[in-house]
Amino acid sequence: MDAGCNMHYAAFYIDGILKTYGKNAIFSFDEFNQFQDKNRCFLFNICTDGNTYNIVVDFHDPRDVDAKMLLWSDVYAKINFHHQLSRSLVLKCLNNDTELLNVNFPKIISIAPSFGIRVFNLFDTTKHLFFILKNQNVNNKQGIKKVILDNLRMYIKRVPLSNYYYKASTTKQVFMMASIWHKSTAFVNLARANFIRACKLNSDLIFEGGFVDIGYECDYIPDLEQLETGRKKLNLQTYISKTQQSYFVFNTPSVEHCHGWKIAEYLCLGKAIISTELSNELPYPLEHGKNIHFVENTEEDIQIAICYLIENPNYVKKLEEGALKYWDEYCKPQKVIESIIKKVT
């Protein structure tokens, strides 16, 4: 495994590798030093039966790829994958070389969305930091600093995966808290605004939350003041607990039309998910009425969905069970790693 990875994003996959390979999973720098920018991908090797397979996990928001990493890889596992749109972007990344495209595009596989977790306790985090200081190229001081900060960020800002678990909601209480993103991604803010309004207008619900202003201008939402929380972001564990208690949750594609962390968190927590249409593909589609409830991106359609879920608690339970089953079968860190291994063995 690449010890120089962006641990804040790679920890999810490291957890899967450790659960799959145990003590046979080790960190290294040598095999991955040719790549300078590790912000978008996590790299590792699988060594089996005398063969070594190079693996790239691309957790980047956009649908394009890193051309150099794609050429190096045997499997390029990508979260935000759209076969048609990604193909044209990959061709562009490969300087419009169709021969290279035909050889390398089949390497790309779609994987389920993930979210940030804490994969090491304090002792193991400290141990890993000493490993980095001992083995990283001392001439790359800026790189060392970034890797160390990524590891500390993972430990301080995230919590173990075990903190995410299903808890049955008992009241018609709904919680949602989301950052206001840049106006170039207005569709994200507008969809979430529709959901907040629909919840606030429903007298059968107790709604908590809203937008958190992180500094982006949002003048195209005229009633923004009524949709904001007026508070800073919640502590992560409080956010998880309030989401667990929420009768249902809301999802929409996020920045660059990516899946975002929220949908993976919601599946892990076993929530009844109301969602606008997904922009990117999944390795196995979520099914309306089975493990998700799709709506049009309008306040009216969201209101209809909310009323339906309130009036049909058995349907809510069905969606919860479906979400948990989808998580267990396709999204768990170990399941994602297993799907990659199948591609090379």
Secondary structure, 3 states (H helix, E strand, C coil): CECCCCHHHHHHHHHHHHHHHHHHCCCECHHHCCCCCCCCEEEEEEEECCEEEEEEEECCCCCCCCHHHHHHCCEEEECCECHHHHHHHHHHHCCCCHHHHHHHHHHEEECCCCCCCCCCCHHHHHHHHHHHHHHCCCCCHHHHHHHHHHHHHHHHHCCCHHHCCCCCCCCCEEEEEEECCCHHHHHHHHHHHHHHHHHHHCCCCEEEEEEECCCCCCCCCCCHHHHECCCCCCCHHHHHHHHHHCCCEEECCCHHHCCHHHHHHHHHHCCCEEECCCCCECCCCCCECCCEEECCCCHHHHHHHHHHHHHCHHHHHHHHHHHHHHHHHHHCHHHHHHHHHHHHC
